């Protein structure tokens, strides 16, 4: 399993890094990651007009896209299209931040898992 880490670099800009979640043998036919402590979970629906200008992640959190697509523009100038099934660890709580916007004309459904 993979996730995209959106973080603040030493230059104060947001950057992307692809990470692989390490899975270990757990039971016959099953692998499992280490447990990550979470402090909350919310379920979100974002409309097609969603376009959130420059901002930082409010906290360290996983964003799991259940349906729809959105794009993140990092302040380093790179962008990523996040699709159904993709996972993002939003961790750019300082610096210039990023822009988020819905792609297409459908609602986007996501689950946010707060890590702090």
Secondary structure, DSSP 8 states (H G I E B T S, - for coil): -EEEEEEE-TTS-EEEEEEE---EEEETTEEE-------EEEEEEE-TT-EEEEE--SSSEEEEEEESEEEEEETTS-EEEE-TT-EEEEE--SSS-EEEEEESSS-EEEEEEE--
